[in-house]
């Protein structure tokens, strides 16, 4: 991307939310809400459906229970140094399993119950 392209204002806003396929949407909701501090913002069919969305600050994830889909996703979430320190304390307090790994950067790696990955890089 050259300088003239990057300095132009985009005519439209791009907004993306990943979809994580899960075996049991209610189990996934409990993991994201109870262990990772997300909040459930909607759940189809008044909470009886198989698709919902969980948010934490500006991180939004759609959880979709679909038996035919067993593929996995990876989400790279950047936090400030202070935000990552706070999050690490939360993980310890809630006994959330996590590992330190490398994916371009050193990261904290969390697997959800269905094998979807959340990667949180250490500040540079």
Backbone as XML, in Angstrom:
<?xml version="1.0"?>
<chain id="A" units="angstrom">
  <residue number="1" name="UNK">
    <atom name="N" x="0.847" y="-1.165" z="0.000"/>
    <atom name="CA" x="0.000" y="0.000" z="0.000"/>
    <atom name="C" x="0.896" y="1.233" z="0.000"/>
  </residue>
  <residue number="2" name="UNK">
    <atom name="N" x="0.705" y="2.121" z="-0.943"/>
    <atom name="CA" x="1.535" y="3.326" z="-0.978"/>
    <atom name="C" x="0.921" y="4.414" z="-0.096"/>
  </residue>
  <residue number="3" name="UNK">
    <atom name="N" x="1.664" y="5.493" z="0.048"/>
    <atom name="CA" x="1.255" y="6.555" z="0.961"/>
    <atom name="C" x="-0.070" y="7.180" z="0.561"/>
  </residue>
  <residue number="4" name="UNK">
    <atom name="N" x="-0.303" y="7.371" z="-0.752"/>
    <atom name="CA" x="-1.548" y="7.993" z="-1.183"/>
    <atom name="C" x="-2.744" y="7.089" z="-0.894"/>
  </residue>
  <residue number="5" name="UNK">
    <atom name="N" x="-2.552" y="5.784" z="-0.981"/>
    <atom name="CA" x="-3.639" y="4.855" z="-0.693"/>
    <atom name="C" x="-3.944" y="4.834" z="0.792"/>
  </residue>
  <residue number="6" name="UNK">
    <atom name="N" x="-2.912" y="4.810" z="1.626"/>
    <atom name="CA" x="-3.135" y="4.711" z="3.062"/>
    <atom name="C" x="-3.697" y="5.993" z="3.657"/>
  </residue>
  <residue number="7" name="UNK">
    <atom name="N" x="-3.458" y="7.141" z="3.029"/>
    <atom name="CA" x="-3.936" y="8.400" z="3.588"/>
    <atom name="C" x="-5.363" y="8.729" z="3.142"/>
  </residue>
  <residue number="8" name="UNK">
    <atom name="N" x="-5.862" y="8.026" z="2.122"/>
    <atom name="CA" x="-7.232" y="8.241" z="1.688"/>
    <atom name="C" x="-8.198" y="7.708" z="2.727"/>
  </residue>
  <residue number="9" name="UNK">
    <atom name="N" x="-9.288" y="8.414" z="2.903"/>
    <atom name="CA" x="-10.288" y="7.928" z="3.831"/>
    <atom name="C" x="-11.160" y="6.900" z="3.114"/>
  </residue>
  <residue number="10" name="UNK">
    <atom name="N" x="-11.371" y="5.793" z="3.747"/>
    <atom name="CA" x="-12.184" y="4.731" z="3.157"/>
    <atom name="C" x="-13.642" y="5.180" z="3.083"/>
  </residue>
  <residue number="11" name="UNK">
    <atom name="N" x="-14.309" y="4.890" z="1.963"/>
    <atom name="CA" x="-15.703" y="5.313" z="1.829"/>
    <atom name="C" x="-16.659" y="4.480" z="2.676"/>
  </residue>
  <residue number="12" name="UNK">
    <atom name="N" x="-16.217" y="3.318" z="3.112"/>
    <atom name="CA" x="-17.062" y="2.424" z="3.897"/>
    <atom name="C" x="-16.265" y="1.869" z="5.066"/>
  </residue>
  <residue number="13" name="UNK">
    <atom name="N" x="-16.960" y="1.572" z="6.124"/>
    <atom name="CA" x="-16.313" y="0.970" z="7.290"/>
    <atom name="C" x="-16.397" y="-0.538" z="7.151"/>
  </residue>
  <residue number="14" name="UNK">
    <atom name="N" x="-15.287" y="-1.198" z="7.332"/>
    <atom name="CA" x="-15.255" y="-2.657" z="7.358"/>
    <atom name="C" x="-15.367" y="-3.087" z="8.809"/>
  </residue>
  <residue number="15" name="UNK">
    <atom name="N" x="-16.256" y="-4.002" z="9.059"/>
    <atom name="CA" x="-16.507" y="-4.497" z="10.404"/>
    <atom name="C" x="-16.547" y="-6.014" z="10.311"/>
  </residue>
  <residue number="16" name="UNK">
    <atom name="N" x="-15.725" y="-6.702" z="11.074"/>
    <atom name="CA" x="-15.649" y="-8.157" z="10.970"/>
    <atom name="C" x="-15.828" y="-8.795" z="12.341"/>
  </residue>
  <residue number="17" name="UNK">
    <atom name="N" x="-16.482" y="-9.939" z="12.352"/>
    <atom name="CA" x="-16.620" y="-10.757" z="13.550"/>
    <atom name="C" x="-16.311" y="-12.194" z="13.151"/>
  </residue>
  <residue number="18" name="UNK">
    <atom name="N" x="-15.408" y="-12.849" z="13.855"/>
    <atom name="CA" x="-15.149" y="-14.248" z="13.527"/>
    <atom name="C" x="-16.314" y="-15.126" z="13.977"/>
  </residue>
  <residue number="19" name="UNK">
    <atom name="N" x="-16.466" y="-16.248" z="13.296"/>
    <atom name="CA" x="-17.440" y="-17.262" z="13.689"/>
    <atom name="C" x="-16.657" y="-18.477" z="14.145"/>
  </residue>
  <residue number="20" name="UNK">
    <atom name="N" x="-16.870" y="-18.877" z="15.390"/>
    <atom name="CA" x="-16.253" y="-20.082" z="15.931"/>
    <atom name="C" x="-17.319" y="-21.173" z="15.939"/>
  </residue>
  <residue number="21" name="UNK">
    <atom name="N" x="-17.030" y="-22.282" z="15.265"/>
    <atom name="CA" x="-17.958" y="-23.410" z="15.274"/>
    <atom name="C" x="-17.717" y="-24.232" z="16.527"/>
  </residue>
  <residue number="22" name="UNK">
    <atom name="N" x="-18.799" y="-24.591" z="17.189"/>
    <atom name="CA" x="-18.723" y="-25.290" z="18.468"/>
    <atom name="C" x="-19.675" y="-26.482" z="18.468"/>
  </residue>
  <residue number="23" name="UNK">
    <atom name="N" x="-19.387" y="-27.475" z="19.299"/>
    <atom name="CA" x="-20.238" y="-28.663" z="19.403"/>
    <atom name="C" x="-21.471" y="-28.400" z="20.271"/>
  </residue>
  <residue number="24" name="UNK">
    <atom name="N" x="-21.323" y="-27.510" z="21.254"/>
    <atom name="CA" x="-22.415" y="-27.223" z="22.194"/>
    <atom name="C" x="-22.360" y="-25.733" z="22.508"/>
  </residue>
  <residue number="25" name="UNK">
    <atom name="N" x="-23.292" y="-24.972" z="21.969"/>
    <atom name="CA" x="-23.243" y="-23.515" z="22.118"/>
    <atom name="C" x="-23.356" y="-23.091" z="23.574"/>
  </residue>
  <residue number="26" name="UNK">
    <atom name="N" x="-24.129" y="-23.809" z="24.380"/>
    <atom name="CA" x="-24.268" y="-23.420" z="25.786"/>
    <atom name="C" x="-22.982" y="-23.664" z="26.566"/>
  </residue>
  <residue number="27" name="UNK">
    <atom name="N" x="-22.287" y="-24.755" z="26.275"/>
    <atom name="CA" x="-20.981" y="-25.003" z="26.906"/>
    <atom name="C" x="-19.999" y="-23.898" z="26.505"/>
  </residue>
  <residue number="28" name="UNK">
    <atom name="N" x="-20.012" y="-23.517" z="25.218"/>
    <atom name="CA" x="-19.120" y="-22.459" z="24.741"/>
    <atom name="C" x="-19.437" y="-21.127" z="25.414"/>
  </residue>
  <residue number="29" name="UNK">
    <atom name="N" x="-20.715" y="-20.827" z="25.559"/>
    <atom name="CA" x="-21.102" y="-19.577" z="26.242"/>
    <atom name="C" x="-20.553" y="-19.572" z="27.661"/>
  </residue>
  <residue number="30" name="UNK">
    <atom name="N" x="-20.715" y="-20.673" z="28.376"/>
    <atom name="CA" x="-20.202" y="-20.736" z="29.759"/>
    <atom name="C" x="-18.690" y="-20.497" z="29.788"/>
  </residue>
  <residue number="31" name="UNK">
    <atom name="N" x="-17.966" y="-21.079" z="28.835"/>
    <atom name="CA" x="-16.516" y="-20.891" z="28.789"/>
    <atom name="C" x="-16.176" y="-19.420" z="28.567"/>
  </residue>
  <residue number="32" name="UNK">
    <atom name="N" x="-16.758" y="-18.798" z="27.558"/>
    <atom name="CA" x="-16.410" y="-17.412" z="27.236"/>
    <atom name="C" x="-16.894" y="-16.425" z="28.297"/>
  </residue>
  <residue number="33" name="UNK">
    <atom name="N" x="-18.060" y="-16.643" z="28.847"/>
    <atom name="CA" x="-18.604" y="-15.715" z="29.844"/>
    <atom name="C" x="-17.982" y="-15.966" z="31.222"/>
  </residue>
  <residue number="34" name="UNK">
    <atom name="N" x="-18.043" y="-17.195" z="31.691"/>
    <atom name="CA" x="-17.603" y="-17.481" z="33.059"/>
    <atom name="C" x="-16.087" y="-17.479" z="33.223"/>
  </residue>
  <residue number="35" name="UNK">
    <atom name="N" x="-15.353" y="-17.962" z="32.221"/>
    <atom name="CA" x="-13.900" y="-18.062" z="32.369"/>
    <atom name="C" x="-13.140" y="-16.905" z="31.737"/>
  </residue>
  <residue number="36" name="UNK">
    <atom name="N" x="-13.613" y="-16.403" z="30.592"/>
    <atom name="CA" x="-12.854" y="-15.351" z="29.910"/>
    <atom name="C" x="-13.436" y="-13.950" z="30.074"/>
  </residue>
  <residue number="37" name="UNK">
    <atom name="N" x="-14.552" y="-13.816" z="30.762"/>
    <atom name="CA" x="-15.086" y="-12.493" z="31.079"/>
    <atom name="C" x="-15.848" y="-11.815" z="29.955"/>
  </residue>
  <residue number="38" name="UNK">
    <atom name="N" x="-16.294" y="-12.571" z="28.961"/>
    <atom name="CA" x="-17.124" y="-11.998" z="27.896"/>
    <atom name="C" x="-18.545" y="-11.844" z="28.428"/>
  </residue>
  <residue number="39" name="UNK">
    <atom name="N" x="-19.384" y="-11.135" z="27.660"/>
    <atom name="CA" x="-20.799" y="-11.085" z="27.972"/>
    <atom name="C" x="-21.571" y="-11.540" z="26.740"/>
  </residue>
  <residue number="40" name="UNK">
    <atom name="N" x="-22.639" y="-12.259" z="26.971"/>
    <atom name="CA" x="-23.489" y="-12.698" z="25.864"/>
    <atom name="C" x="-24.370" y="-11.521" z="25.482"/>
  </residue>
  <residue number="41" name="UNK">
    <atom name="N" x="-24.313" y="-11.100" z="24.210"/>
    <atom name="CA" x="-25.093" y="-9.930" z="23.792"/>
    <atom name="C" x="-26.337" y="-10.297" z="23.003"/>
  </residue>
  <residue number="42" name="UNK">
    <atom name="N" x="-26.324" y="-11.442" z="22.372"/>
    <atom name="CA" x="-27.558" y="-11.952" z="21.763"/>
    <atom name="C" x="-27.435" y="-13.460" z="21.581"/>
  </residue>
  <residue number="43" name="UNK">
    <atom name="N" x="-28.602" y="-14.095" z="21.526"/>
    <atom name="CA" x="-28.681" y="-15.543" z="21.371"/>
    <atom name="C" x="-29.982" y="-15.801" z="20.619"/>
  </residue>
  <residue number="44" name="UNK">
    <atom name="N" x="-29.854" y="-16.372" z="19.435"/>
    <atom name="CA" x="-31.044" y="-16.548" z="18.599"/>
    <atom name="C" x="-32.121" y="-17.366" z="19.307"/>
  </residue>
  <residue number="45" name="UNK">
    <atom name="N" x="-33.339" y="-17.232" z="18.814"/>
    <atom name="CA" x="-34.504" y="-17.956" z="19.332"/>
    <atom name="C" x="-34.679" y="-17.748" z="20.839"/>
  </residue>
  <residue number="46" name="UNK">
    <atom name="N" x="-34.487" y="-16.506" z="21.261"/>
    <atom name="CA" x="-34.661" y="-16.156" z="22.677"/>
    <atom name="C" x="-33.864" y="-17.044" z="23.617"/>
  </residue>
  <residue number="47" name="UNK">
    <atom name="N" x="-32.633" y="-17.363" z="23.208"/>
    <atom name="CA" x="-31.746" y="-18.148" z="24.053"/>
    <atom name="C" x="-31.828" y="-19.641" z="23.844"/>
  </residue>
  <residue number="48" name="UNK">
    <atom name="N" x="-32.702" y="-20.086" z="22.961"/>
    <atom name="CA" x="-32.850" y="-21.523" z="22.718"/>
    <atom name="C" x="-32.164" y="-21.958" z="21.421"/>
  </residue>
  <residue number="49" name="UNK">
    <atom name="N" x="-31.598" y="-21.010" z="20.696"/>
    <atom name="CA" x="-31.005" y="-21.323" z="19.397"/>
    <atom name="C" x="-29.571" y="-21.798" z="19.481"/>
  </residue>
  <residue number="50" name="UNK">
    <atom name="N" x="-28.989" y="-21.988" z="18.320"/>
    <atom name="CA" x="-27.638" y="-22.537" z="18.227"/>
    <atom name="C" x="-26.599" y="-21.512" z="17.787"/>
  </residue>
  <residue number="51" name="UNK">
    <atom name="N" x="-26.980" y="-20.241" z="17.746"/>
    <atom name="CA" x="-26.038" y="-19.179" z="17.375"/>
    <atom name="C" x="-26.185" y="-18.036" z="18.364"/>
  </residue>
  <residue number="52" name="UNK">
    <atom name="N" x="-25.044" y="-17.508" z="18.802"/>
    <atom name="CA" x="-25.075" y="-16.361" z="19.706"/>
    <atom name="C" x="-23.807" y="-15.532" z="19.483"/>
  </residue>
  <residue number="53" name="UNK">
    <atom name="N" x="-23.750" y="-14.410" z="20.157"/>
    <atom name="CA" x="-22.548" y="-13.576" z="20.099"/>
    <atom name="C" x="-22.118" y="-13.233" z="21.514"/>
  </residue>
  <residue number="54" name="UNK">
    <atom name="N" x="-20.794" y="-13.316" z="21.728"/>
    <atom name="CA" x="-20.207" y="-12.886" z="22.989"/>
    <atom name="C" x="-19.230" y="-11.756" z="22.697"/>
  </residue>
  <residue number="55" name="UNK">
    <atom name="N" x="-19.175" y="-10.792" z="23.598"/>
    <atom name="CA" x="-18.304" y="-9.632" z="23.434"/>
    <atom name="C" x="-17.488" y="-9.410" z="24.705"/>
  </residue>
  <residue number="56" name="UNK">
    <atom name="N" x="-16.305" y="-8.906" z="24.502"/>
    <atom name="CA" x="-15.509" y="-8.351" z="25.593"/>
    <atom name="C" x="-14.827" y="-7.121" z="25.016"/>
  </residue>
  <residue number="57" name="UNK">
    <atom name="N" x="-15.223" y="-5.974" z="25.498"/>
    <atom name="CA" x="-14.774" y="-4.701" z="24.931"/>
    <atom name="C" x="-15.041" y="-4.727" z="23.427"/>
  </residue>
  <residue number="58" name="UNK">
    <atom name="N" x="-14.024" y="-4.516" z="22.601"/>
    <atom name="CA" x="-14.235" y="-4.484" z="21.153"/>
    <atom name="C" x="-14.007" y="-5.830" z="20.484"/>
  </residue>
  <residue number="59" name="UNK">
    <atom name="N" x="-13.837" y="-6.871" z="21.258"/>
    <atom name="CA" x="-13.662" y="-8.216" z="20.717"/>
    <atom name="C" x="-15.027" y="-8.894" z="20.686"/>
  </residue>
  <residue number="60" name="UNK">
    <atom name="N" x="-15.499" y="-9.210" z="19.501"/>
    <atom name="CA" x="-16.811" y="-9.818" z="19.323"/>
    <atom name="C" x="-16.636" y="-11.156" z="18.609"/>
  </residue>
  <residue number="61" name="UNK">
    <atom name="N" x="-17.257" y="-12.201" z="19.128"/>
    <atom name="CA" x="-17.149" y="-13.536" z="18.543"/>
    <atom name="C" x="-18.547" y="-14.120" z="18.409"/>
  </residue>
  <residue number="62" name="UNK">
    <atom name="N" x="-18.853" y="-14.644" z="17.236"/>
    <atom name="CA" x="-20.097" y="-15.371" z="17.032"/>
    <atom name="C" x="-19.804" y="-16.845" z="17.278"/>
  </residue>
  <residue number="63" name="UNK">
    <atom name="N" x="-20.614" y="-17.473" z="18.100"/>
    <atom name="CA" x="-20.494" y="-18.898" z="18.401"/>
    <atom name="C" x="-21.631" y="-19.612" z="17.681"/>
  </residue>
  <residue number="64" name="UNK">
    <atom name="N" x="-21.296" y="-20.630" z="16.906"/>
    <atom name="CA" x="-22.292" y="-21.306" z="16.081"/>
    <atom name="C" x="-22.186" y="-22.812" z="16.264"/>
  </residue>
  <residue number="65" name="UNK">
    <atom name="N" x="-23.253" y="-23.403" z="16.779"/>
    <atom name="CA" x="-23.316" y="-24.858" z="16.944"/>
    <atom name="C" x="-23.841" y="-25.441" z="15.642"/>
  </residue>
  <residue number="66" name="UNK">
    <atom name="N" x="-22.951" y="-26.144" z="14.955"/>
    <atom name="CA" x="-23.324" y="-26.757" z="13.678"/>
    <atom name="C" x="-22.571" y="-28.081" z="13.573"/>
  </residue>
  <residue number="67" name="UNK">
    <atom name="N" x="-23.299" y="-29.176" z="13.686"/>
    <atom name="CA" x="-22.687" y="-30.505" z="13.766"/>
    <atom name="C" x="-21.775" y="-30.819" z="12.582"/>
  </residue>
  <residue number="68" name="UNK">
    <atom name="N" x="-22.092" y="-30.313" z="11.415"/>
    <atom name="CA" x="-21.302" y="-30.631" z="10.220"/>
    <atom name="C" x="-19.975" y="-29.875" z="10.184"/>
  </residue>
  <residue number="69" name="UNK">
    <atom name="N" x="-19.818" y="-28.867" z="11.017"/>
    <atom name="CA" x="-18.604" y="-28.047" z="10.993"/>
    <atom name="C" x="-17.740" y="-28.370" z="12.202"/>
  </residue>
  <residue number="70" name="UNK">
    <atom name="N" x="-16.602" y="-28.971" z="11.956"/>
    <atom name="CA" x="-15.673" y="-29.284" z="13.039"/>
    <atom name="C" x="-14.344" y="-28.562" z="12.860"/>
  </residue>
  <residue number="71" name="UNK">
    <atom name="N" x="-14.310" y="-27.617" z="11.893"/>
    <atom name="CA" x="-13.073" y="-26.877" z="11.678"/>
    <atom name="C" x="-12.822" y="-25.925" z="12.844"/>
  </residue>
  <residue number="72" name="UNK">
    <atom name="N" x="-11.574" y="-25.520" z="12.963"/>
    <atom name="CA" x="-11.143" y="-24.677" z="14.072"/>
    <atom name="C" x="-10.764" y="-23.296" z="13.561"/>
  </residue>
  <residue number="73" name="UNK">
    <atom name="N" x="-10.818" y="-22.332" z="14.450"/>
    <atom name="CA" x="-10.448" y="-20.959" z="14.110"/>
    <atom name="C" x="-9.369" y="-20.472" z="15.066"/>
  </residue>
  <residue number="74" name="UNK">
    <atom name="N" x="-8.721" y="-19.397" z="14.670"/>
    <atom name="CA" x="-7.686" y="-18.770" z="15.497"/>
    <atom name="C" x="-7.955" y="-17.265" z="15.485"/>
  </residue>
  <residue number="75" name="UNK">
    <atom name="N" x="-7.958" y="-16.674" z="16.672"/>
    <atom name="CA" x="-8.175" y="-15.233" z="16.805"/>
    <atom name="C" x="-6.981" y="-14.627" z="17.528"/>
  </residue>
  <residue number="76" name="UNK">
    <atom name="N" x="-6.413" y="-13.593" z="16.945"/>
    <atom name="CA" x="-5.244" y="-12.902" z="17.478"/>
    <atom name="C" x="-5.747" y="-11.609" z="18.101"/>
  </residue>
  <residue number="77" name="UNK">
    <atom name="N" x="-5.625" y="-11.487" z="19.414"/>
    <atom name="CA" x="-6.188" y="-10.356" z="20.149"/>
    <atom name="C" x="-5.065" y="-9.569" z="20.798"/>
  </residue>
  <residue number="78" name="UNK">
    <atom name="N" x="-4.889" y="-8.327" z="20.395"/>
    <atom name="CA" x="-3.843" y="-7.486" z="20.985"/>
    <atom name="C" x="-4.416" y="-6.631" z="22.105"/>
  </residue>
  <residue number="79" name="UNK">
    <atom name="N" x="-3.744" y="-6.676" z="23.244"/>
    <atom name="CA" x="-4.106" y="-5.874" z="24.399"/>
    <atom name="C" x="-2.952" y="-4.939" z="24.738"/>
  </residue>
  <residue number="80" name="UNK">
    <atom name="N" x="-3.251" y="-3.883" z="25.470"/>
    <atom name="CA" x="-2.175" y="-3.040" z="25.986"/>
    <atom name="C" x="-1.394" y="-3.850" z="27.017"/>
  </residue>
  <residue number="81" name="UNK">
    <atom name="N" x="-0.224" y="-3.395" z="27.387"/>
    <atom name="CA" x="0.578" y="-4.090" z="28.393"/>
    <atom name="C" x="-0.209" y="-4.226" z="29.697"/>
  </residue>
  <residue number="82" name="UNK">
    <atom name="N" x="-0.862" y="-3.152" z="30.103"/>
    <atom name="CA" x="-1.657" y="-3.179" z="31.332"/>
    <atom name="C" x="-2.859" y="-4.108" z="31.178"/>
  </residue>
  <residue number="83" name="UNK">
    <atom name="N" x="-3.491" y="-4.070" z="30.023"/>
    <atom name="CA" x="-4.634" y="-4.946" z="29.770"/>
    <atom name="C" x="-4.246" y="-6.409" z="29.809"/>
  </residue>
  <residue number="84" name="UNK">
    <atom name="N" x="-3.078" y="-6.744" z="29.239"/>
    <atom name="CA" x="-2.616" y="-8.125" z="29.249"/>
    <atom name="C" x="-2.272" y="-8.566" z="30.670"/>
  </residue>
  <residue number="85" name="UNK">
    <atom name="N" x="-1.659" y="-7.684" z="31.445"/>
    <atom name="CA" x="-1.334" y="-8.021" z="32.836"/>
    <atom name="C" x="-2.615" y="-8.296" z="33.627"/>
  </residue>
  <residue number="86" name="UNK">
    <atom name="N" x="-3.628" y="-7.456" z="33.438"/>
    <atom name="CA" x="-4.910" y="-7.671" z="34.123"/>
    <atom name="C" x="-5.543" y="-8.988" z="33.677"/>
  </residue>
  <residue number="87" name="UNK">
    <atom name="N" x="-5.503" y="-9.264" z="32.382"/>
    <atom name="CA" x="-6.098" y="-10.482" z="31.846"/>
    <atom name="C" x="-5.380" y="-11.718" z="32.388"/>
  </residue>
  <residue number="88" name="UNK">
    <atom name="N" x="-4.064" y="-11.653" z="32.473"/>
    <atom name="CA" x="-3.309" y="-12.785" z="33.017"/>
    <atom name="C" x="-3.694" y="-13.052" z="34.472"/>
  </residue>
  <residue number="89" name="UNK">
    <atom name="N" x="-3.931" y="-11.990" z="35.247"/>
    <atom name="CA" x="-4.389" y="-12.167" z="36.629"/>
    <atom name="C" x="-5.762" y="-12.856" z="36.651"/>
  </residue>
  <residue number="90" name="UNK">
    <atom name="N" x="-6.648" y="-12.434" z="35.749"/>
    <atom name="CA" x="-7.971" y="-13.060" z="35.665"/>
    <atom name="C" x="-7.851" y="-14.540" z="35.320"/>
  </residue>
  <residue number="91" name="UNK">
    <atom name="N" x="-6.981" y="-14.861" z="34.368"/>
    <atom name="CA" x="-6.797" y="-16.266" z="33.983"/>
    <atom name="C" x="-6.338" y="-17.094" z="35.178"/>
  </residue>
  <residue number="92" name="UNK">
    <atom name="N" x="-5.407" y="-16.552" z="35.945"/>
    <atom name="CA" x="-4.903" y="-17.264" z="37.122"/>
    <atom name="C" x="-5.998" y="-17.424" z="38.175"/>
  </residue>
  <residue number="93" name="UNK">
    <atom name="N" x="-6.756" y="-16.337" z="38.424"/>
    <atom name="CA" x="-7.820" y="-16.386" z="39.430"/>
    <atom name="C" x="-8.891" y="-17.405" z="39.057"/>
  </residue>
  <residue number="94" name="UNK">
    <atom name="N" x="-9.166" y="-17.543" z="37.768"/>
    <atom name="CA" x="-10.222" y="-18.449" z="37.300"/>
    <atom name="C" x="-9.674" y="-19.812" z="36.879"/>
  </residue>
  <residue number="95" name="UNK">
    <atom name="N" x="-8.383" y="-20.009" z="37.070"/>
    <atom name="CA" x="-7.718" y="-21.281" z="36.703"/>
    <atom name="C" x="-7.982" y="-21.671" z="35.248"/>
  </residue>
  <residue number="96" name="UNK">
    <atom name="N" x="-7.864" y="-20.702" z="34.348"/>
    <atom name="CA" x="-8.074" y="-20.961" z="32.924"/>
    <atom name="C" x="-6.789" y="-21.552" z="32.342"/>
  </residue>
  <residue number="97" name="UNK">
    <atom name="N" x="-6.867" y="-22.750" z="31.779"/>
    <atom name="CA" x="-5.669" y="-23.344" z="31.173"/>
    <atom name="C" x="-5.166" y="-22.482" z="30.016"/>
  </residue>
  <residue number="98" name="UNK">
    <atom name="N" x="-3.868" y="-22.221" z="30.011"/>
    <atom name="CA" x="-3.257" y="-21.457" z="28.919"/>
    <atom name="C" x="-1.788" y="-21.831" z="28.846"/>
  </residue>
  <residue number="99" name="UNK">
    <atom name="N" x="-1.212" y="-21.564" z="27.704"/>
    <atom name="CA" x="0.206" y="-21.842" z="27.506"/>
    <atom name="C" x="0.858" y="-20.630" z="26.882"/>
  </residue>
  <residue number="100" name="UNK">
    <atom name="N" x="2.168" y="-20.582" z="26.991"/>
    <atom name="CA" x="2.939" y="-19.581" z="26.266"/>
    <atom name="C" x="3.464" y="-20.271" z="25.018"/>
  </residue>
  <residue number="101" name="UNK">
    <atom name="N" x="3.317" y="-19.602" z="23.906"/>
    <atom name="CA" x="3.688" y="-20.197" z="22.629"/>
    <atom name="C" x="4.298" y="-19.108" z="21.752"/>
  </residue>
  <residue number="102" name="UNK">
    <atom name="N" x="4.575" y="-19.468" z="20.533"/>
    <atom name="CA" x="5.110" y="-18.503" z="19.574"/>
    <atom name="C" x="4.289" y="-18.607" z="18.305"/>
  </residue>
  <residue number="103" name="UNK">
    <atom name="N" x="3.782" y="-17.492" z="17.846"/>
    <atom name="CA" x="3.074" y="-17.416" z="16.571"/>
    <atom name="C" x="3.413" y="-16.056" z="15.971"/>
  </residue>
  <residue number="104" name="UNK">
    <atom name="N" x="4.621" y="-15.968" z="15.431"/>
    <atom name="CA" x="5.135" y="-14.679" z="14.962"/>
    <atom name="C" x="5.674" y="-13.847" z="16.110"/>
  </residue>
  <residue number="105" name="UNK">
    <atom name="N" x="4.976" y="-13.856" z="17.200"/>
    <atom name="CA" x="5.352" y="-13.190" z="18.449"/>
    <atom name="C" x="5.184" y="-14.202" z="19.570"/>
  </residue>
  <residue number="106" name="UNK">
    <atom name="N" x="5.734" y="-13.898" z="20.733"/>
    <atom name="CA" x="5.426" y="-14.699" z="21.903"/>
    <atom name="C" x="3.997" y="-14.378" z="22.305"/>
  </residue>
  <residue number="107" name="UNK">
    <atom name="N" x="3.203" y="-15.413" z="22.560"/>
    <atom name="CA" x="1.781" y="-15.229" z="22.833"/>
    <atom name="C" x="1.332" y="-16.096" z="23.999"/>
  </residue>
  <residue number="108" name="UNK">
    <atom name="N" x="0.239" y="-15.683" z="24.601"/>
    <atom name="CA" x="-0.508" y="-16.540" z="25.506"/>
    <atom name="C" x="-1.545" y="-17.221" z="24.634"/>
  </residue>
  <residue number="109" name="UNK">
    <atom name="N" x="-1.620" y="-18.539" z="24.733"/>
    <atom name="CA" x="-2.524" y="-19.324" z="23.891"/>
    <atom name="C" x="-3.586" y="-19.977" z="24.775"/>
  </residue>
  <residue number="110" name="UNK">
    <atom name="N" x="-4.841" y="-19.722" z="24.411"/>
    <atom name="CA" x="-5.967" y="-20.315" z="25.115"/>
    <atom name="C" x="-6.778" y="-21.105" z="24.090"/>
  </residue>
  <residue number="111" name="UNK">
    <atom name="N" x="-7.104" y="-22.335" z="24.434"/>
    <atom name="CA" x="-7.978" y="-23.153" z="23.595"/>
    <atom name="C" x="-9.357" y="-23.201" z="24.235"/>
  </residue>
  <residue number="112" name="UNK">
    <atom name="N" x="-10.392" y="-22.961" z="23.427"/>
    <atom name="CA" x="-11.735" y="-23.131" z="23.966"/>
    <atom name="C" x="-12.083" y="-24.622" z="23.956"/>
  </residue>
  <residue number="113" name="UNK">
    <atom name="N" x="-13.216" y="-25.033" z="24.495"/>
    <atom name="CA" x="-13.539" y="-26.464" z="24.581"/>
    <atom name="C" x="-13.604" y="-27.180" z="23.231"/>
  </residue>
  <residue number="114" name="UNK">
    <atom name="N" x="-13.710" y="-26.429" z="22.145"/>
    <atom name="CA" x="-13.801" y="-27.024" z="20.814"/>
    <atom name="C" x="-12.509" y="-26.900" z="20.017"/>
  </residue>
  <residue number="115" name="UNK">
    <atom name="N" x="-11.451" y="-26.405" z="20.649"/>
    <atom name="CA" x="-10.166" y="-26.312" z="19.986"/>
    <atom name="C" x="-9.921" y="-25.018" z="19.227"/>
  </residue>
  <residue number="116" name="UNK">
    <atom name="N" x="-10.844" y="-24.063" z="19.306"/>
    <atom name="CA" x="-10.598" y="-22.741" z="18.718"/>
    <atom name="C" x="-9.554" y="-22.040" z="19.574"/>
  </residue>
  <residue number="117" name="UNK">
    <atom name="N" x="-8.643" y="-21.328" z="18.913"/>
    <atom name="CA" x="-7.515" y="-20.704" z="19.615"/>
    <atom name="C" x="-7.704" y="-19.205" z="19.760"/>
  </residue>
  <residue number="118" name="UNK">
    <atom name="N" x="-7.349" y="-18.704" z="20.913"/>
    <atom name="CA" x="-7.224" y="-17.270" z="21.136"/>
    <atom name="C" x="-5.769" y="-17.011" z="21.489"/>
  </residue>
  <residue number="119" name="UNK">
    <atom name="N" x="-5.142" y="-16.129" z="20.739"/>
    <atom name="CA" x="-3.741" y="-15.792" z="20.950"/>
    <atom name="C" x="-3.622" y="-14.349" z="21.395"/>
  </residue>
  <residue number="120" name="UNK">
    <atom name="N" x="-2.904" y="-14.130" z="22.475"/>
    <atom name="CA" x="-2.712" y="-12.795" z="23.037"/>
    <atom name="C" x="-1.220" y="-12.505" z="23.057"/>
  </residue>
  <residue number="121" name="UNK">
    <atom name="N" x="-0.727" y="-11.658" z="22.130"/>
    <atom name="CA" x="0.711" y="-11.402" z="22.079"/>
    <atom name="C" x="1.198" y="-10.568" z="23.263"/>
  </residue>
  <residue number="122" name="UNK">
    <atom name="N" x="2.427" y="-10.863" z="23.680"/>
    <atom name="CA" x="3.073" y="-10.022" z="24.672"/>
    <atom name="C" x="3.464" y="-8.719" z="23.997"/>
  </residue>
  <residue number="123" name="UNK">
    <atom name="N" x="3.348" y="-7.588" z="24.693"/>
    <atom name="CA" x="3.723" y="-6.301" z="24.103"/>
    <atom name="C" x="5.186" y="-6.311" z="23.649"/>
  </residue>
  <residue number="124" name="UNK">
    <atom name="N" x="5.417" y="-5.688" z="22.496"/>
    <atom name="CA" x="6.711" y="-5.681" z="21.830"/>
    <atom name="C" x="7.795" y="-5.082" z="22.569"/>
  </residue>
</chain>
